[in-house]
Amino acid sequence: MMGLPLVLLAVVAGADGDVTLKVVSTPAGAQVSVDGSTVGKTPFTGKVEPGEHSVELTLDGYERTGKTASCVAQRDCLVSLALKEAPITVSLSSTPIGATATVDGKPVGLTPVDVDLSPGKHALSLALQGHQGVQTTLTVSRKGKRDFNFPLSAPRFQLAVQSSPPGAQLRLDGEAVGVTPWSGRTASGPHTLELSLVGFATATQDVTVLPRPLPTRAAVKLTPVPTALALSVEPKDARVLLDGKGVVANGGALPVKPGAHALEVELAGYEVQKLKVDVPKGETVSRAVTLTPLKVELVIHVTPADAEVRLDGAVVVVTVPLQVVPGTHQVEARRQGYTTVQHAVEVKPGTRGELAL
């Protein structure tokens, strides 16, 4: 614990009638003023005339301290002064504002409020009607934090939530809080419950928590949802087999048992697609399947035979049938001395295309 700083004033008579003035302080380094004139820092030694002199000390972080010294010729004069630490201004605020602030048992005003405090620890309490109070200890220092804000939460009351069936994941106002049956405390007023359970539709329900000792109760009945597989295939006339049985795709969700299922999609002129689909209980899983056309032959006859032929921009050899994907292709034939010929040819899946140029 820091004691009160001490200033020692010594006056010693000089041979010529002046008096030697000595000033010391704890802590040292204080600026010394004698009769309004700055003369140095403690520890200080100087000459003054006999009589009364006003001695004043200043030091950052300490209150200005002064004393009148009576200096008598031919006598030592020793005077001590104390430097007291200056208070630190601390800003106290709360959310919401308007709370009554009490420091060390004394009311200091309504937040936000500035308070001058000595360095060290101070007991702070904040009180606001309709909110939970705050009681804490402030540590005040010159190099430490000086702005303090305290959120004041509203009182919390009991809420109990049950579901049928139990075991649902519960969200309160969008925040996950646990599994039903659940009980906890929250602010009074309207709230939103959201319950989710595998195999059941997510349920949302509003509840108003009452400010009373007894808990507010909410019961939610969950609705089962089917386990289903929604299929879309392209081309739409493809044949679809689900677990070896033909089904109609592109017509909505198909009820299935939970677990893995074998899916096969086929159509003449296209590669067969086989895949496994896992459908969790109570969920509808969507799958889209697009078949890849098988390559077909395209035969190009060109005259003269040594003309350069390009298929979709690439030079090709047309002495043998070309393997192409079904669809429309651009064919170009050119030879020096002849007019360049361009032609579009459409090749359908499962067919053989021919073009003469």
Phi and psi in degrees as a GROMACS rama.xvg file:
@    title "Ramachandran Plot"
@    xaxis  label "Phi"
@    yaxis  label "Psi"
@TYPE xy
-79.9116  129.134  MET-2
-80.926  173.717  GLY-3
-70.5432  128.928  LEU-4
-60.5694  146.619  PRO-5
-119.485  132.681  LEU-6
-110.765  127.582  VAL-7
-110.205  120.761  LEU-8
-109.718  117.814  LEU-9
-117.012  132.379  ALA-10
-120.822  121.448  VAL-11
-122.195  130.004  VAL-12
-69.5542  135.028  ALA-13
-91.678  168.705  GLY-14
-70.7023  -24.9715  ALA-15
-95.4713  12.1841  ASP-16
99.3123  -23.1413  GLY-17
-71.8462  164.673  ASP-18
-116.766  136.826  VAL-19
-83.9953  123.119  THR-20
-103.794  127.409  LEU-21
-120.946  130.799  LYS-22
-127.441  125.279  VAL-23
-128.472  156.429  VAL-24
-147.024  160.124  SER-25
-126.464  112.75  THR-26
-77.0589  160.11  PRO-27
-74.4502  169.122  ALA-28
96.9461  4.98755  GLY-29
-74.6464  144.161  ALA-30
-75.8012  133.149  GLN-31
-106.318  128.844  VAL-32
-121.112  130.168  SER-33
-117.771  119.795  VAL-34
54.4854  37.6137  ASP-35
87.7799  -5.1794  GLY-36
-107.985  133.1  SER-37
-74.4786  127.282  THR-38
-119.343  -10.8708  VAL-39
152.4  -160.544  GLY-40
-125.59  153.7  LYS-41
-72.5214  142.827  THR-42
-72.1372  136.063  PRO-43
-124.317  142.259  PHE-44
-132.623  130.535  THR-45
-159.468  175.907  GLY-46
-102.743  137.778  LYS-47
-140.003  161.269  VAL-48
-80.326  154.724  GLU-49
-58.4514  149.585  PRO-50
127.428  -166.995  GLY-51
-88.8027  138.398  GLU-52
-136.753  140.209  HIS-53
-91.0598  119.604  SER-54
-112.656  129.354  VAL-55
-133.319  137.907  GLU-56
-119.269  138.825  LEU-57
-132.197  142.071  THR-58
-154.651  133.672  LEU-59
-55.196  132.15  ASP-60
88.6173  0.0728506  GLY-61
-129.716  153.093  TYR-62
-72.1796  146.795  GLU-63
-63.3293  132.83  ARG-64
-128.237  136.171  THR-65
-145.323  163.572  GLY-66
-161.388  148.773  LYS-67
-92.9641  124.366  THR-68
-105.788  130.453  ALA-69
-94.9381  110.059  SER-70
-101.94  118.362  CYS-71
-108.116  133.758  VAL-72
-62.4339  145.67  ALA-73
67.3625  14.6969  GLN-74
-135.143  147.204  ARG-75
-74.9756  140.831  ASP-76
-126.719  114.548  CYS-77
-122.54  115.121  LEU-78
-126.681  137.729  VAL-79
-115.851  140.601  SER-80
-125.081  155.659  LEU-81
-114.449  132.793  ALA-82
-94.7562  125.39  LEU-83
-107.88  134.032  LYS-84
-58.9763  134.48  GLU-85
-74.0922  149.869  ALA-86
-69.7266  160.402  PRO-87
-111.836  131.75  ILE-88
-81.278  121.952  THR-89
-116.78  134.615  VAL-90
-97.8419  125.173  SER-91
-113.401  126.882  LEU-92
-138.025  164.977  SER-93
-144.586  160.833  SER-94
-125.682  109.957  THR-95
-75.4168  168.606  PRO-96
-78.601  174.094  ILE-97
94.7431  9.09582  GLY-98
-78.2021  145.446  ALA-99
-77.637  122.361  THR-100
-101.762  132.565  ALA-101
-127.318  127.034  THR-102
-119.251  123.792  VAL-103
53.1744  38.4391  ASP-104
84.2478  -0.911253  GLY-105
-114.861  126.75  LYS-106
-63.1416  135.252  PRO-107
-119.504  -1.2003  VAL-108
130.136  -172.2  GLY-109
-102.368  139.305  LEU-110
-67.5777  142.909  THR-111
-78.2607  143.586  PRO-112
-148.218  143.045  VAL-113
-98.7653  134.26  ASP-114
-130.583  135.434  VAL-115
-89.0263  119.848  ASP-116
-128.517  149.021  LEU-117
-76.6681  153.793  SER-118
-58.84  143.682  PRO-119
127.918  -161.083  GLY-120
-99.0474  140.656  LYS-121
-137.643  142.145  HIS-122
-85.4756  124.5  ALA-123
-119.461  137.979  LEU-124
-135.676  141.341  SER-125
-123.91  136.692  LEU-126
-135.803  132.477  ALA-127
-144.476  129.489  LEU-128
-58.6936  134.633  GLN-129
83.7768  5.50464  GLY-130
-135.67  158.162  HIS-131
-74.4149  134.033  GLN-132
-73.3107  167.031  GLY-133
-122.577  131.768  VAL-134
-131.12  121.874  GLN-135
-153.325  175.541  THR-136
-114.07  127.29  THR-137
-95.9984  133.311  LEU-138
-106.725  116.025  THR-139
-108.867  128.273  VAL-140
-146.682  162.664  SER-141
-70.1288  -27.7094  ARG-142
-100.607  -1.3324  LYS-143
-94.7711  -169.409  GLY-144
-68.5974  140.121  LYS-145
-123.362  -9.89581  ARG-146
-112.885  122.352  ASP-147
-124.707  129.622  PHE-148
-124.866  134.728  ASN-149
-124.865  119.424  PHE-150
-74.6736  132.762  PRO-151
-106.022  113.848  LEU-152
-85.9628  150.107  SER-153
-71.597  157.003  ALA-154
-59.6846  149.726  PRO-155
-114.805  141.591  ARG-156
-127.583  162.076  PHE-157
-75.6281  135.56  GLN-158
-130.362  130.251  LEU-159
-120.477  128.467  ALA-160
-123.744  130.116  VAL-161
-123.01  153.552  GLN-162
-134.812  155.778  SER-163
-125.819  111.899  SER-164
-74.6706  165.008  PRO-165
-74.6089  176.688  PRO-166
91.5472  10.4173  GLY-167
-79.0448  143.687  ALA-168
-71.6909  131.43  GLN-169
-114.003  131.548  LEU-170
-116.756  132.339  ARG-171
-111.606  112.58  LEU-172
55.5691  39.3735  ASP-173
86.9145  -5.75045  GLY-174
-106.848  129.246  GLU-175
-66.509  127.153  ALA-176
-121.372  -16.0534  VAL-177
153.671  -157.918  GLY-178
-123.017  140.551  VAL-179
-73.3846  145.848  THR-180
-70.7773  139.906  PRO-181
-131.722  145.58  TRP-182
-140.898  135.572  SER-183
-165.463  -177.951  GLY-184
-113.809  143.269  ARG-185
-153.564  171.901  THR-186
-68.361  150.944  ALA-187
-69.5234  157.791  SER-188
113.144  -172.119  GLY-189
-74.4822  142.678  PRO-190
-143.021  161.115  HIS-191
-117.406  127.931  THR-192
-101.644  140.164  LEU-193
-133.132  122.402  GLU-194
-119.872  135.569  LEU-195
-135.324  139.057  SER-196
-150.44  135.11  LEU-197
-56.6982  130.036  VAL-198
92.4496  -1.77064  GLY-199
-133.058  151.852  PHE-200
-71.2273  141.333  ALA-201
-62.2819  130.814  THR-202
-111.02  138.496  ALA-203
-121.806  134.236  THR-204
-146.014  138.203  GLN-205
-90.885  144.513  ASP-206
-143.164  143.861  VAL-207
-110.175  116.623  THR-208
-82.4689  124.927  VAL-209
-89.9011  142.031  LEU-210
-79.9999  81.1201  PRO-211
-148.653  163.257  ARG-212
-66.128  -35.6635  PRO-213
-76.3639  148.044  LEU-214
-71.2319  148.235  PRO-215
-84.8334  130.589  THR-216
-111.446  142.755  ARG-217
-135.324  133.195  ALA-218
-121.618  130.751  ALA-219
-125.495  127.085  VAL-220
-98.8309  124.348  LYS-221
-89.9276  143.189  LEU-222
-100.184  125.14  THR-223
-63.2176  147.658  PRO-224
-120.723  146.921  VAL-225
-72.832  156.731  PRO-226
-92.5506  123.513  THR-227
-146.384  162.734  ALA-228
-127.139  120.743  LEU-229
-101.474  119.676  ALA-230
-114.838  140.789  LEU-231
-135.419  132.421  SER-232
-126.687  154.038  VAL-233
-140.275  123.166  GLU-234
-66.9689  154.359  PRO-235
-68.6495  -21.4068  LYS-236
-90.0244  12.8959  ASP-237
-67.2253  151.583  ALA-238
-88.1941  132.389  ARG-239
-117.684  127.887  VAL-240
-116.759  126.066  LEU-241
-116.117  114.001  LEU-242
54.9422  37.8161  ASP-243
84.6117  -2.76489  GLY-244
-113.249  138.494  LYS-245
-69.0946  134.784  GLY-246
-132.972  164.209  VAL-247
-98.4209  118.062  VAL-248
-91.3657  177.188  ALA-249
58.0208  24.9025  ASN-250
-130.578  24.1986  GLY-251
105.577  -175.973  GLY-252
-78.988  141.21  ALA-253
-102.54  122.25  LEU-254
-63.0553  132.625  PRO-255
-139.824  166.163  VAL-256
-80.5539  149.866  LYS-257
-61.3571  144.01  PRO-258
125.995  -164.167  GLY-259
-88.1056  143.051  ALA-260
-134.501  145.641  HIS-261
-95.1485  126.964  ALA-262
-119.428  132.221  LEU-263
-134.405  129.5  GLU-264
-125.175  129.388  VAL-265
-143.448  153.91  GLU-266
-163  137.962  LEU-267
-56.1673  134.152  ALA-268
88.7231  2.31153  GLY-269
-129.993  155.761  TYR-270
-71.027  140.03  GLU-271
-74.1801  133.812  VAL-272
-106.325  124.928  GLN-273
-124.139  131.919  LYS-274
-153.66  160.89  LEU-275
-107.412  139.538  LYS-276
-125.871  125.549  VAL-277
-98.5729  124.447  ASP-278
-115.915  107.434  VAL-279
-67.6511  157.219  PRO-280
-61.9129  133.958  LYS-281
75.9092  13.6774  GLY-282
-123.485  153.23  GLU-283
-107.902  116.639  THR-284
-100.669  132.429  VAL-285
-104.335  137.839  SER-286
-136.541  134.224  ARG-287
-116.193  129.347  ALA-288
-123.359  123.832  VAL-289
-115.55  119.554  THR-290
-75.7943  145.984  LEU-291
-97.6192  123.077  THR-292
-63.5398  144.053  PRO-293
-75.1225  147.201  LEU-294
-69.068  146.684  LYS-295
-125.173  168.761  VAL-296
-86.9114  140.616  GLU-297
-127.741  118.843  LEU-298
-104.601  125.478  VAL-299
-115.869  124.437  ILE-300
-105.144  126.894  HIS-301
-131.489  141.521  VAL-302
-130.674  127.207  THR-303
-70.5858  158.614  PRO-304
-66.214  -23.4961  ALA-305
-91.9306  13.5908  ASP-306
-69.007  149.512  ALA-307
-81.1792  129.689  GLU-308
-116.969  133.146  VAL-309
-119.238  134.011  ARG-310
-114.36  115.052  LEU-311
54.0281  36.7354  ASP-312
91.9593  -10.694  GLY-313
-106.148  137.507  ALA-314
-67.6813  132.487  VAL-315
-130.633  159.111  VAL-316
-99.3304  123.655  VAL-317
-105.406  12.8782  VAL-318
-72.8853  -15.2615  THR-319
-128.765  157.965  VAL-320
-59.9145  143.441  PRO-321
-94.9813  143.525  LEU-322
-95.8293  117.218  GLN-323
-133.495  159.792  VAL-324
-81.9853  148.85  VAL-325
-57.9076  149.649  PRO-326
135.63  -168.485  GLY-327
-95.7937  132.383  THR-328
-126.445  149.052  HIS-329
-100.151  124.74  GLN-330
-116.729  135.383  VAL-331
-133.912  133.652  GLU-332
-123.664  134.886  ALA-333
-143.893  147.753  ARG-334
-157.897  143.057  ARG-335
-58.7317  131.736  GLN-336
90.6249  -2.74512  GLY-337
-122.794  156.48  TYR-338
-77.3028  131.97  THR-339
-64.7253  135.571  THR-340
-114.637  133.041  VAL-341
-124.092  140.403  GLN-342
-151.889  142.621  HIS-343
-101.54  131.917  ALA-344
-126.04  134.26  VAL-345
-105.286  126.749  GLU-346
-114.772  123.727  VAL-347
-93.0002  152.129  LYS-348
-56.8886  137.723  PRO-349
76.6135  11.3665  GLY-350
-121.885  174.222  THR-351
-119.408  123.272  ARG-352
-95.4643  146.426  GLY-353
-135.373  143.873  GLU-354
-145.598  131.719  LEU-355
-113.948  128.513  ALA-356
